[in-house]
Amino acid sequence: MNWIKIQDEIKRCTKCKVEGFYGVRCPDDRIPASEPRNVKLLFVSEAPPLNSRYYFYNENSNDRLRNSLFELLRCDLGYEISTINDFIAVGFYLLPTVKCPSARNGRNAAPAKSVIKLCAEPHLKREIEYIKPEGVCLLGRTALQGFLTLRNLWDKEVQNSGEVGRTLSKAAGKVLEVKILDKSTKFMISYWPTKRHRKFHEISEHIRMLMEEIGF
């Protein structure tokens, strides 16, 4: 399946409605601005924000995820990145674990585990298999949960997540290697990039560690 077809299926997906997950606002037509090519390091985030005006790939919006990640890459890692084109030209790319936003009492909410599993298995799995990145940086708890679901599909011998850590704080900073189809890919577990997080600048150290692991 090519990239356009993968994204078209995501835009038309109503699996959450069929399952009765009515807190999920689907379908959502926000998709990456361009096809990923020669991606060295893929970032995996949580889900698009509830307000459809804001999105990582919409540079006309003041997207907090994009602002925070670009600040880390500029200030801590020395990359001159101010636009999406700059970000992609370096060899970076970003995908949400869950493709549609979740709401609770009319406000943004973290996706439920059942939603993460339902979305990651068909959509994120195919996207990562298509992109074939050298490394993947998981940003936050939702990304970690999505990864654990997919790792059990890619590696049939791994069926428990005990060695990863029971909480994100214990898992953060760990590098795990998974064979995806015919390629070994390294995954770094890190935090959601918000400046309010007391470990915000540890994220850049995790990115640096992953880049060293993959020879970036």
PyMOL commands that place a pseudoatom at each C-alpha (Angstrom):
pseudoatom trace, name=CA, resn=MET, resi=1, chain=A, elem=C, hetatm=0, pos=[0.000, 0.000, 0.000]
pseudoatom trace, name=CA, resn=ASN, resi=2, chain=A, elem=C, hetatm=0, pos=[1.372, 3.430, -0.910]
pseudoatom trace, name=CA, resn=TRP, resi=3, chain=A, elem=C, hetatm=0, pos=[1.430, 6.503, 1.336]
pseudoatom trace, name=CA, resn=ILE, resi=4, chain=A, elem=C, hetatm=0, pos=[-1.546, 8.237, -0.293]
pseudoatom trace, name=CA, resn=LYS, resi=5, chain=A, elem=C, hetatm=0, pos=[-3.747, 5.176, 0.216]
pseudoatom trace, name=CA, resn=ILE, resi=6, chain=A, elem=C, hetatm=0, pos=[-2.623, 4.812, 3.831]
pseudoatom trace, name=CA, resn=GLN, resi=7, chain=A, elem=C, hetatm=0, pos=[-3.544, 8.423, 4.563]
pseudoatom trace, name=CA, resn=ASP, resi=8, chain=A, elem=C, hetatm=0, pos=[-6.817, 8.160, 2.662]
pseudoatom trace, name=CA, resn=GLU, resi=9, chain=A, elem=C, hetatm=0, pos=[-7.864, 5.195, 4.811]
pseudoatom trace, name=CA, resn=ILE, resi=10, chain=A, elem=C, hetatm=0, pos=[-6.987, 7.157, 7.952]
pseudoatom trace, name=CA, resn=LYS, resi=11, chain=A, elem=C, hetatm=0, pos=[-9.118, 10.115, 6.830]
pseudoatom trace, name=CA, resn=ARG, resi=12, chain=A, elem=C, hetatm=0, pos=[-12.108, 7.820, 6.213]
pseudoatom trace, name=CA, resn=CYS, resi=13, chain=A, elem=C, hetatm=0, pos=[-11.691, 5.643, 9.320]
pseudoatom trace, name=CA, resn=THR, resi=14, chain=A, elem=C, hetatm=0, pos=[-14.753, 5.299, 11.570]
pseudoatom trace, name=CA, resn=LYS, resi=15, chain=A, elem=C, hetatm=0, pos=[-13.595, 2.314, 13.667]
pseudoatom trace, name=CA, resn=CYS, resi=16, chain=A, elem=C, hetatm=0, pos=[-14.025, 4.205, 16.943]
pseudoatom trace, name=CA, resn=LYS, resi=17, chain=A, elem=C, hetatm=0, pos=[-17.629, 5.108, 16.109]
pseudoatom trace, name=CA, resn=VAL, resi=18, chain=A, elem=C, hetatm=0, pos=[-18.370, 1.509, 15.168]
pseudoatom trace, name=CA, resn=GLU, resi=19, chain=A, elem=C, hetatm=0, pos=[-16.924, 0.365, 18.522]
pseudoatom trace, name=CA, resn=GLY, resi=20, chain=A, elem=C, hetatm=0, pos=[-18.923, 2.998, 20.392]
pseudoatom trace, name=CA, resn=PHE, resi=21, chain=A, elem=C, hetatm=0, pos=[-15.974, 5.154, 21.475]
pseudoatom trace, name=CA, resn=TYR, resi=22, chain=A, elem=C, hetatm=0, pos=[-18.002, 8.339, 21.203]
pseudoatom trace, name=CA, resn=GLY, resi=23, chain=A, elem=C, hetatm=0, pos=[-15.458, 10.510, 23.001]
pseudoatom trace, name=CA, resn=VAL, resi=24, chain=A, elem=C, hetatm=0, pos=[-13.278, 10.232, 19.890]
pseudoatom trace, name=CA, resn=ARG, resi=25, chain=A, elem=C, hetatm=0, pos=[-13.918, 12.899, 17.254]
pseudoatom trace, name=CA, resn=CYS, resi=26, chain=A, elem=C, hetatm=0, pos=[-13.564, 10.850, 14.080]
pseudoatom trace, name=CA, resn=PRO, resi=27, chain=A, elem=C, hetatm=0, pos=[-12.986, 10.883, 11.246]
pseudoatom trace, name=CA, resn=ASP, resi=28, chain=A, elem=C, hetatm=0, pos=[-10.352, 13.618, 11.336]
pseudoatom trace, name=CA, resn=ASP, resi=29, chain=A, elem=C, hetatm=0, pos=[-8.785, 14.784, 8.065]
pseudoatom trace, name=CA, resn=ARG, resi=30, chain=A, elem=C, hetatm=0, pos=[-5.572, 16.297, 9.487]
pseudoatom trace, name=CA, resn=ILE, resi=31, chain=A, elem=C, hetatm=0, pos=[-2.709, 14.380, 7.911]
pseudoatom trace, name=CA, resn=PRO, resi=32, chain=A, elem=C, hetatm=0, pos=[1.011, 15.128, 7.391]
pseudoatom trace, name=CA, resn=ALA, resi=33, chain=A, elem=C, hetatm=0, pos=[1.733, 17.862, 4.853]
pseudoatom trace, name=CA, resn=SER, resi=34, chain=A, elem=C, hetatm=0, pos=[4.069, 15.785, 2.697]
pseudoatom trace, name=CA, resn=GLU, resi=35, chain=A, elem=C, hetatm=0, pos=[5.034, 12.191, 2.022]
pseudoatom trace, name=CA, resn=PRO, resi=36, chain=A, elem=C, hetatm=0, pos=[7.924, 10.999, 4.226]
pseudoatom trace, name=CA, resn=ARG, resi=37, chain=A, elem=C, hetatm=0, pos=[11.142, 10.300, 2.327]
pseudoatom trace, name=CA, resn=ASN, resi=38, chain=A, elem=C, hetatm=0, pos=[14.536, 9.286, 3.710]
pseudoatom trace, name=CA, resn=VAL, resi=39, chain=A, elem=C, hetatm=0, pos=[13.375, 9.631, 7.329]
pseudoatom trace, name=CA, resn=LYS, resi=40, chain=A, elem=C, hetatm=0, pos=[16.179, 8.970, 9.793]
pseudoatom trace, name=CA, resn=LEU, resi=41, chain=A, elem=C, hetatm=0, pos=[14.381, 9.792, 13.033]
pseudoatom trace, name=CA, resn=LEU, resi=42, chain=A, elem=C, hetatm=0, pos=[10.631, 9.549, 13.447]
pseudoatom trace, name=CA, resn=PHE, resi=43, chain=A, elem=C, hetatm=0, pos=[8.904, 11.229, 16.392]
pseudoatom trace, name=CA, resn=VAL, resi=44, chain=A, elem=C, hetatm=0, pos=[5.657, 9.653, 17.575]
pseudoatom trace, name=CA, resn=SER, resi=45, chain=A, elem=C, hetatm=0, pos=[3.334, 11.939, 19.524]
pseudoatom trace, name=CA, resn=GLU, resi=46, chain=A, elem=C, hetatm=0, pos=[-0.069, 11.519, 21.168]
pseudoatom trace, name=CA, resn=ALA, resi=47, chain=A, elem=C, hetatm=0, pos=[-3.060, 12.692, 19.079]
pseudoatom trace, name=CA, resn=PRO, resi=48, chain=A, elem=C, hetatm=0, pos=[-4.146, 15.842, 17.236]
pseudoatom trace, name=CA, resn=PRO, resi=49, chain=A, elem=C, hetatm=0, pos=[-5.596, 18.561, 19.488]
pseudoatom trace, name=CA, resn=LEU, resi=50, chain=A, elem=C, hetatm=0, pos=[-9.355, 18.929, 19.729]
pseudoatom trace, name=CA, resn=ASN, resi=51, chain=A, elem=C, hetatm=0, pos=[-9.284, 22.377, 18.089]
pseudoatom trace, name=CA, resn=SER, resi=52, chain=A, elem=C, hetatm=0, pos=[-8.880, 21.551, 14.377]
pseudoatom trace, name=CA, resn=ARG, resi=53, chain=A, elem=C, hetatm=0, pos=[-7.116, 24.876, 13.742]
pseudoatom trace, name=CA, resn=TYR, resi=54, chain=A, elem=C, hetatm=0, pos=[-4.055, 23.578, 15.567]
pseudoatom trace, name=CA, resn=TYR, resi=55, chain=A, elem=C, hetatm=0, pos=[-1.861, 20.811, 14.249]
pseudoatom trace, name=CA, resn=PHE, resi=56, chain=A, elem=C, hetatm=0, pos=[1.854, 20.064, 14.029]
pseudoatom trace, name=CA, resn=TYR, resi=57, chain=A, elem=C, hetatm=0, pos=[1.902, 20.357, 10.232]
pseudoatom trace, name=CA, resn=ASN, resi=58, chain=A, elem=C, hetatm=0, pos=[-0.217, 23.532, 10.071]
pseudoatom trace, name=CA, resn=GLU, resi=59, chain=A, elem=C, hetatm=0, pos=[2.356, 26.317, 10.231]
pseudoatom trace, name=CA, resn=ASN, resi=60, chain=A, elem=C, hetatm=0, pos=[-0.395, 28.925, 10.228]
pseudoatom trace, name=CA, resn=SER, resi=61, chain=A, elem=C, hetatm=0, pos=[-1.305, 27.803, 13.756]
pseudoatom trace, name=CA, resn=ASN, resi=62, chain=A, elem=C, hetatm=0, pos=[0.584, 28.314, 17.011]
pseudoatom trace, name=CA, resn=ASP, resi=63, chain=A, elem=C, hetatm=0, pos=[0.896, 24.601, 17.686]
pseudoatom trace, name=CA, resn=ARG, resi=64, chain=A, elem=C, hetatm=0, pos=[2.390, 23.923, 21.123]
pseudoatom trace, name=CA, resn=LEU, resi=65, chain=A, elem=C, hetatm=0, pos=[3.847, 20.530, 20.228]
pseudoatom trace, name=CA, resn=ARG, resi=66, chain=A, elem=C, hetatm=0, pos=[5.686, 21.951, 17.212]
pseudoatom trace, name=CA, resn=ASN, resi=67, chain=A, elem=C, hetatm=0, pos=[6.910, 24.979, 19.173]
pseudoatom trace, name=CA, resn=SER, resi=68, chain=A, elem=C, hetatm=0, pos=[8.254, 22.846, 22.034]
pseudoatom trace, name=CA, resn=LEU, resi=69, chain=A, elem=C, hetatm=0, pos=[9.914, 20.223, 19.847]
pseudoatom trace, name=CA, resn=PHE, resi=70, chain=A, elem=C, hetatm=0, pos=[11.515, 22.828, 17.578]
pseudoatom trace, name=CA, resn=GLU, resi=71, chain=A, elem=C, hetatm=0, pos=[12.840, 24.673, 20.651]
pseudoatom trace, name=CA, resn=LEU, resi=72, chain=A, elem=C, hetatm=0, pos=[14.505, 21.499, 21.910]
pseudoatom trace, name=CA, resn=LEU, resi=73, chain=A, elem=C, hetatm=0, pos=[16.037, 20.780, 18.516]
pseudoatom trace, name=CA, resn=ARG, resi=74, chain=A, elem=C, hetatm=0, pos=[17.284, 24.369, 18.157]
pseudoatom trace, name=CA, resn=CYS, resi=75, chain=A, elem=C, hetatm=0, pos=[18.415, 25.289, 21.644]
pseudoatom trace, name=CA, resn=ASP, resi=76, chain=A, elem=C, hetatm=0, pos=[19.636, 21.957, 23.000]
pseudoatom trace, name=CA, resn=LEU, resi=77, chain=A, elem=C, hetatm=0, pos=[20.718, 20.115, 19.845]
pseudoatom trace, name=CA, resn=GLY, resi=78, chain=A, elem=C, hetatm=0, pos=[21.830, 22.983, 17.606]
pseudoatom trace, name=CA, resn=TYR, resi=79, chain=A, elem=C, hetatm=0, pos=[19.590, 22.452, 14.582]
pseudoatom trace, name=CA, resn=GLU, resi=80, chain=A, elem=C, hetatm=0, pos=[18.460, 25.546, 12.676]
pseudoatom trace, name=CA, resn=ILE, resi=81, chain=A, elem=C, hetatm=0, pos=[14.826, 24.536, 12.455]
pseudoatom trace, name=CA, resn=SER, resi=82, chain=A, elem=C, hetatm=0, pos=[12.005, 27.047, 12.232]
pseudoatom trace, name=CA, resn=THR, resi=83, chain=A, elem=C, hetatm=0, pos=[9.710, 25.515, 9.581]
pseudoatom trace, name=CA, resn=ILE, resi=84, chain=A, elem=C, hetatm=0, pos=[8.311, 22.097, 8.732]
pseudoatom trace, name=CA, resn=ASN, resi=85, chain=A, elem=C, hetatm=0, pos=[10.489, 22.045, 5.604]
pseudoatom trace, name=CA, resn=ASP, resi=86, chain=A, elem=C, hetatm=0, pos=[13.573, 22.577, 7.785]
pseudoatom trace, name=CA, resn=PHE, resi=87, chain=A, elem=C, hetatm=0, pos=[12.429, 19.751, 10.074]
pseudoatom trace, name=CA, resn=ILE, resi=88, chain=A, elem=C, hetatm=0, pos=[11.894, 17.317, 7.197]
pseudoatom trace, name=CA, resn=ALA, resi=89, chain=A, elem=C, hetatm=0, pos=[15.082, 18.333, 5.349]
pseudoatom trace, name=CA, resn=VAL, resi=90, chain=A, elem=C, hetatm=0, pos=[17.205, 17.231, 8.324]
pseudoatom trace, name=CA, resn=GLY, resi=91, chain=A, elem=C, hetatm=0, pos=[15.649, 13.754, 8.207]
pseudoatom trace, name=CA, resn=PHE, resi=92, chain=A, elem=C, hetatm=0, pos=[12.985, 14.160, 10.887]
pseudoatom trace, name=CA, resn=TYR, resi=93, chain=A, elem=C, hetatm=0, pos=[9.276, 13.371, 10.675]
pseudoatom trace, name=CA, resn=LEU, resi=94, chain=A, elem=C, hetatm=0, pos=[6.392, 13.185, 13.149]
pseudoatom trace, name=CA, resn=LEU, resi=95, chain=A, elem=C, hetatm=0, pos=[3.239, 11.088, 13.409]
pseudoatom trace, name=CA, resn=PRO, resi=96, chain=A, elem=C, hetatm=0, pos=[0.526, 10.927, 16.074]
pseudoatom trace, name=CA, resn=THR, resi=97, chain=A, elem=C, hetatm=0, pos=[-0.104, 7.541, 17.686]
pseudoatom trace, name=CA, resn=VAL, resi=98, chain=A, elem=C, hetatm=0, pos=[-3.861, 8.132, 17.547]
pseudoatom trace, name=CA, resn=LYS, resi=99, chain=A, elem=C, hetatm=0, pos=[-5.135, 9.900, 14.448]
pseudoatom trace, name=CA, resn=CYS, resi=100, chain=A, elem=C, hetatm=0, pos=[-8.212, 11.617, 15.904]
pseudoatom trace, name=CA, resn=PRO, resi=101, chain=A, elem=C, hetatm=0, pos=[-8.623, 13.742, 19.055]
pseudoatom trace, name=CA, resn=SER, resi=102, chain=A, elem=C, hetatm=0, pos=[-10.403, 12.548, 22.171]
pseudoatom trace, name=CA, resn=ALA, resi=103, chain=A, elem=C, hetatm=0, pos=[-12.647, 14.728, 24.315]
pseudoatom trace, name=CA, resn=ARG, resi=104, chain=A, elem=C, hetatm=0, pos=[-13.968, 14.605, 27.866]
pseudoatom trace, name=CA, resn=ASN, resi=105, chain=A, elem=C, hetatm=0, pos=[-16.440, 17.238, 29.033]
pseudoatom trace, name=CA, resn=GLY, resi=106, chain=A, elem=C, hetatm=0, pos=[-15.738, 19.188, 25.865]
pseudoatom trace, name=CA, resn=ARG, resi=107, chain=A, elem=C, hetatm=0, pos=[-11.988, 19.395, 26.492]
pseudoatom trace, name=CA, resn=ASN, resi=108, chain=A, elem=C, hetatm=0, pos=[-8.915, 17.601, 25.170]
pseudoatom trace, name=CA, resn=ALA, resi=109, chain=A, elem=C, hetatm=0, pos=[-8.383, 14.202, 26.791]
pseudoatom trace, name=CA, resn=ALA, resi=110, chain=A, elem=C, hetatm=0, pos=[-5.700, 11.555, 26.532]
pseudoatom trace, name=CA, resn=PRO, resi=111, chain=A, elem=C, hetatm=0, pos=[-6.835, 8.642, 24.338]
pseudoatom trace, name=CA, resn=ALA, resi=112, chain=A, elem=C, hetatm=0, pos=[-8.062, 5.567, 26.207]
pseudoatom trace, name=CA, resn=LYS, resi=113, chain=A, elem=C, hetatm=0, pos=[-6.005, 2.363, 25.960]
pseudoatom trace, name=CA, resn=SER, resi=114, chain=A, elem=C, hetatm=0, pos=[-8.740, 0.740, 23.882]
pseudoatom trace, name=CA, resn=VAL, resi=115, chain=A, elem=C, hetatm=0, pos=[-8.624, 3.654, 21.421]
pseudoatom trace, name=CA, resn=ILE, resi=116, chain=A, elem=C, hetatm=0, pos=[-4.810, 3.540, 21.232]
pseudoatom trace, name=CA, resn=LYS, resi=117, chain=A, elem=C, hetatm=0, pos=[-4.868, -0.172, 20.392]
pseudoatom trace, name=CA, resn=LEU, resi=118, chain=A, elem=C, hetatm=0, pos=[-7.672, 0.148, 17.855]
pseudoatom trace, name=CA, resn=CYS, resi=119, chain=A, elem=C, hetatm=0, pos=[-5.932, 3.000, 16.026]
pseudoatom trace, name=CA, resn=ALA, resi=120, chain=A, elem=C, hetatm=0, pos=[-2.272, 1.995, 16.285]
pseudoatom trace, name=CA, resn=GLU, resi=121, chain=A, elem=C, hetatm=0, pos=[-2.676, -1.571, 14.997]
pseudoatom trace, name=CA, resn=PRO, resi=122, chain=A, elem=C, hetatm=0, pos=[-3.909, -0.689, 11.508]
pseudoatom trace, name=CA, resn=HIS, resi=123, chain=A, elem=C, hetatm=0, pos=[-2.742, 2.886, 10.997]
pseudoatom trace, name=CA, resn=LEU, resi=124, chain=A, elem=C, hetatm=0, pos=[0.478, 3.679, 12.874]
pseudoatom trace, name=CA, resn=LYS, resi=125, chain=A, elem=C, hetatm=0, pos=[1.792, 0.187, 12.146]
pseudoatom trace, name=CA, resn=ARG, resi=126, chain=A, elem=C, hetatm=0, pos=[1.437, 0.635, 8.386]
pseudoatom trace, name=CA, resn=GLU, resi=127, chain=A, elem=C, hetatm=0, pos=[2.897, 4.139, 8.510]
pseudoatom trace, name=CA, resn=ILE, resi=128, chain=A, elem=C, hetatm=0, pos=[6.041, 3.007, 10.345]
pseudoatom trace, name=CA, resn=GLU, resi=129, chain=A, elem=C, hetatm=0, pos=[6.435, -0.009, 8.068]
pseudoatom trace, name=CA, resn=TYR, resi=130, chain=A, elem=C, hetatm=0, pos=[6.169, 2.307, 5.055]
pseudoatom trace, name=CA, resn=ILE, resi=131, chain=A, elem=C, hetatm=0, pos=[8.605, 4.932, 6.394]
pseudoatom trace, name=CA, resn=LYS, resi=132, chain=A, elem=C, hetatm=0, pos=[11.240, 2.461, 7.663]
pseudoatom trace, name=CA, resn=PRO, resi=133, chain=A, elem=C, hetatm=0, pos=[13.021, 4.974, 9.933]
pseudoatom trace, name=CA, resn=GLU, resi=134, chain=A, elem=C, hetatm=0, pos=[16.386, 4.285, 11.524]
pseudoatom trace, name=CA, resn=GLY, resi=135, chain=A, elem=C, hetatm=0, pos=[15.057, 5.341, 14.915]
pseudoatom trace, name=CA, resn=VAL, resi=136, chain=A, elem=C, hetatm=0, pos=[11.782, 6.292, 16.594]
pseudoatom trace, name=CA, resn=CYS, resi=137, chain=A, elem=C, hetatm=0, pos=[11.430, 8.661, 19.557]
pseudoatom trace, name=CA, resn=LEU, resi=138, chain=A, elem=C, hetatm=0, pos=[8.255, 8.011, 21.537]
pseudoatom trace, name=CA, resn=LEU, resi=139, chain=A, elem=C, hetatm=0, pos=[6.926, 11.232, 23.073]
pseudoatom trace, name=CA, resn=GLY, resi=140, chain=A, elem=C, hetatm=0, pos=[4.812, 10.460, 26.118]
pseudoatom trace, name=CA, resn=ARG, resi=141, chain=A, elem=C, hetatm=0, pos=[2.605, 7.769, 27.608]
pseudoatom trace, name=CA, resn=THR, resi=142, chain=A, elem=C, hetatm=0, pos=[0.231, 7.370, 24.651]
pseudoatom trace, name=CA, resn=ALA, resi=143, chain=A, elem=C, hetatm=0, pos=[3.134, 6.830, 22.249]
pseudoatom trace, name=CA, resn=LEU, resi=144, chain=A, elem=C, hetatm=0, pos=[4.632, 4.269, 24.630]
pseudoatom trace, name=CA, resn=GLN, resi=145, chain=A, elem=C, hetatm=0, pos=[1.337, 2.375, 24.886]
pseudoatom trace, name=CA, resn=GLY, resi=146, chain=A, elem=C, hetatm=0, pos=[0.978, 2.376, 21.115]
pseudoatom trace, name=CA, resn=PHE, resi=147, chain=A, elem=C, hetatm=0, pos=[4.509, 1.062, 20.732]
pseudoatom trace, name=CA, resn=LEU, resi=148, chain=A, elem=C, hetatm=0, pos=[3.947, -1.780, 23.218]
pseudoatom trace, name=CA, resn=THR, resi=149, chain=A, elem=C, hetatm=0, pos=[0.876, -2.844, 21.245]
pseudoatom trace, name=CA, resn=LEU, resi=150, chain=A, elem=C, hetatm=0, pos=[2.801, -2.868, 17.968]
pseudoatom trace, name=CA, resn=ARG, resi=151, chain=A, elem=C, hetatm=0, pos=[5.936, -4.478, 19.350]
pseudoatom trace, name=CA, resn=ASN, resi=152, chain=A, elem=C, hetatm=0, pos=[3.931, -7.578, 20.215]
pseudoatom trace, name=CA, resn=LEU, resi=153, chain=A, elem=C, hetatm=0, pos=[2.772, -7.723, 16.589]
pseudoatom trace, name=CA, resn=TRP, resi=154, chain=A, elem=C, hetatm=0, pos=[6.248, -7.215, 15.131]
pseudoatom trace, name=CA, resn=ASP, resi=155, chain=A, elem=C, hetatm=0, pos=[8.064, -9.475, 17.606]
pseudoatom trace, name=CA, resn=LYS, resi=156, chain=A, elem=C, hetatm=0, pos=[5.964, -12.533, 18.425]
pseudoatom trace, name=CA, resn=GLU, resi=157, chain=A, elem=C, hetatm=0, pos=[8.434, -13.675, 21.091]
pseudoatom trace, name=CA, resn=VAL, resi=158, chain=A, elem=C, hetatm=0, pos=[7.876, -10.540, 23.183]
pseudoatom trace, name=CA, resn=GLN, resi=159, chain=A, elem=C, hetatm=0, pos=[4.595, -10.755, 25.024]
pseudoatom trace, name=CA, resn=ASN, resi=160, chain=A, elem=C, hetatm=0, pos=[5.121, -8.742, 28.211]
pseudoatom trace, name=CA, resn=SER, resi=161, chain=A, elem=C, hetatm=0, pos=[6.329, -5.218, 28.826]
pseudoatom trace, name=CA, resn=GLY, resi=162, chain=A, elem=C, hetatm=0, pos=[7.870, -5.799, 32.250]
pseudoatom trace, name=CA, resn=GLU, resi=163, chain=A, elem=C, hetatm=0, pos=[11.419, -4.944, 31.195]
pseudoatom trace, name=CA, resn=VAL, resi=164, chain=A, elem=C, hetatm=0, pos=[10.289, -1.590, 29.809]
pseudoatom trace, name=CA, resn=GLY, resi=165, chain=A, elem=C, hetatm=0, pos=[9.054, -0.260, 33.161]
pseudoatom trace, name=CA, resn=ARG, resi=166, chain=A, elem=C, hetatm=0, pos=[5.646, 0.056, 34.741]
pseudoatom trace, name=CA, resn=THR, resi=167, chain=A, elem=C, hetatm=0, pos=[5.549, 3.855, 34.488]
pseudoatom trace, name=CA, resn=LEU, resi=168, chain=A, elem=C, hetatm=0, pos=[6.729, 6.356, 31.914]
pseudoatom trace, name=CA, resn=SER, resi=169, chain=A, elem=C, hetatm=0, pos=[9.223, 7.841, 34.369]
pseudoatom trace, name=CA, resn=LYS, resi=170, chain=A, elem=C, hetatm=0, pos=[10.870, 4.413, 34.779]
pseudoatom trace, name=CA, resn=ALA, resi=171, chain=A, elem=C, hetatm=0, pos=[10.789, 3.685, 31.046]
pseudoatom trace, name=CA, resn=ALA, resi=172, chain=A, elem=C, hetatm=0, pos=[12.065, 7.079, 29.858]
pseudoatom trace, name=CA, resn=GLY, resi=173, chain=A, elem=C, hetatm=0, pos=[15.591, 7.034, 28.498]
pseudoatom trace, name=CA, resn=LYS, resi=174, chain=A, elem=C, hetatm=0, pos=[15.499, 3.376, 27.474]
pseudoatom trace, name=CA, resn=VAL, resi=175, chain=A, elem=C, hetatm=0, pos=[16.367, 2.260, 23.954]
pseudoatom trace, name=CA, resn=LEU, resi=176, chain=A, elem=C, hetatm=0, pos=[14.638, -0.854, 22.629]
pseudoatom trace, name=CA, resn=GLU, resi=177, chain=A, elem=C, hetatm=0, pos=[15.372, -2.583, 19.340]
pseudoatom trace, name=CA, resn=VAL, resi=178, chain=A, elem=C, hetatm=0, pos=[12.608, -4.196, 17.302]
pseudoatom trace, name=CA, resn=LYS, resi=179, chain=A, elem=C, hetatm=0, pos=[12.759, -5.987, 13.976]
pseudoatom trace, name=CA, resn=ILE, resi=180, chain=A, elem=C, hetatm=0, pos=[10.107, -4.485, 11.721]
pseudoatom trace, name=CA, resn=LEU, resi=181, chain=A, elem=C, hetatm=0, pos=[9.641, -6.610, 8.621]
pseudoatom trace, name=CA, resn=ASP, resi=182, chain=A, elem=C, hetatm=0, pos=[13.258, -6.988, 7.414]
pseudoatom trace, name=CA, resn=LYS, resi=183, chain=A, elem=C, hetatm=0, pos=[14.748, -4.012, 9.264]
pseudoatom trace, name=CA, resn=SER, resi=184, chain=A, elem=C, hetatm=0, pos=[15.904, -3.492, 12.861]
pseudoatom trace, name=CA, resn=THR, resi=185, chain=A, elem=C, hetatm=0, pos=[14.665, -0.213, 14.291]
pseudoatom trace, name=CA, resn=LYS, resi=186, chain=A, elem=C, hetatm=0, pos=[15.630, 1.426, 17.594]
pseudoatom trace, name=CA, resn=PHE, resi=187, chain=A, elem=C, hetatm=0, pos=[12.992, 3.055, 19.773]
pseudoatom trace, name=CA, resn=MET, resi=188, chain=A, elem=C, hetatm=0, pos=[13.705, 5.647, 22.463]
pseudoatom trace, name=CA, resn=ILE, resi=189, chain=A, elem=C, hetatm=0, pos=[11.122, 6.233, 25.200]
pseudoatom trace, name=CA, resn=SER, resi=190, chain=A, elem=C, hetatm=0, pos=[10.799, 9.859, 26.293]
pseudoatom trace, name=CA, resn=TYR, resi=191, chain=A, elem=C, hetatm=0, pos=[8.360, 12.414, 27.719]
pseudoatom trace, name=CA, resn=TRP, resi=192, chain=A, elem=C, hetatm=0, pos=[5.658, 14.562, 26.174]
pseudoatom trace, name=CA, resn=PRO, resi=193, chain=A, elem=C, hetatm=0, pos=[7.425, 17.839, 25.222]
pseudoatom trace, name=CA, resn=THR, resi=194, chain=A, elem=C, hetatm=0, pos=[5.739, 20.507, 27.276]
pseudoatom trace, name=CA, resn=LYS, resi=195, chain=A, elem=C, hetatm=0, pos=[7.820, 23.217, 28.951]
pseudoatom trace, name=CA, resn=ARG, resi=196, chain=A, elem=C, hetatm=0, pos=[5.769, 22.745, 32.099]
pseudoatom trace, name=CA, resn=HIS, resi=197, chain=A, elem=C, hetatm=0, pos=[7.244, 19.267, 32.521]
pseudoatom trace, name=CA, resn=ARG, resi=198, chain=A, elem=C, hetatm=0, pos=[10.071, 19.391, 35.067]
pseudoatom trace, name=CA, resn=LYS, resi=199, chain=A, elem=C, hetatm=0, pos=[12.074, 16.978, 32.895]
pseudoatom trace, name=CA, resn=PHE, resi=200, chain=A, elem=C, hetatm=0, pos=[11.520, 18.935, 29.669]
pseudoatom trace, name=CA, resn=HIS, resi=201, chain=A, elem=C, hetatm=0, pos=[15.219, 19.217, 28.833]
pseudoatom trace, name=CA, resn=GLU, resi=202, chain=A, elem=C, hetatm=0, pos=[15.806, 15.505, 29.429]
pseudoatom trace, name=CA, resn=ILE, resi=203, chain=A, elem=C, hetatm=0, pos=[13.938, 14.939, 26.169]
pseudoatom trace, name=CA, resn=SER, resi=204, chain=A, elem=C, hetatm=0, pos=[16.785, 16.481, 24.169]
pseudoatom trace, name=CA, resn=GLU, resi=205, chain=A, elem=C, hetatm=0, pos=[19.230, 14.155, 25.951]
pseudoatom trace, name=CA, resn=HIS, resi=206, chain=A, elem=C, hetatm=0, pos=[17.067, 11.209, 24.966]
pseudoatom trace, name=CA, resn=ILE, resi=207, chain=A, elem=C, hetatm=0, pos=[16.999, 12.405, 21.355]
pseudoatom trace, name=CA, resn=ARG, resi=208, chain=A, elem=C, hetatm=0, pos=[20.780, 12.796, 21.400]
pseudoatom trace, name=CA, resn=MET, resi=209, chain=A, elem=C, hetatm=0, pos=[21.206, 9.278, 22.791]
pseudoatom trace, name=CA, resn=LEU, resi=210, chain=A, elem=C, hetatm=0, pos=[18.986, 7.840, 20.066]
pseudoatom trace, name=CA, resn=MET, resi=211, chain=A, elem=C, hetatm=0, pos=[20.843, 9.742, 17.359]
pseudoatom trace, name=CA, resn=GLU, resi=212, chain=A, elem=C, hetatm=0, pos=[24.120, 8.278, 18.603]
pseudoatom trace, name=CA, resn=GLU, resi=213, chain=A, elem=C, hetatm=0, pos=[22.591, 4.798, 18.600]
pseudoatom trace, name=CA, resn=ILE, resi=214, chain=A, elem=C, hetatm=0, pos=[21.534, 5.096, 14.945]
pseudoatom trace, name=CA, resn=GLY, resi=215, chain=A, elem=C, hetatm=0, pos=[24.623, 6.999, 13.763]
pseudoatom trace, name=CA, resn=PHE, resi=216, chain=A, elem=C, hetatm=0, pos=[22.711, 10.164, 12.902]
for i in range(1, 216): cmd.bond("trace and resi %d" % i, "trace and resi %d" % (i + 1))
show_as sticks, trace
zoom trace
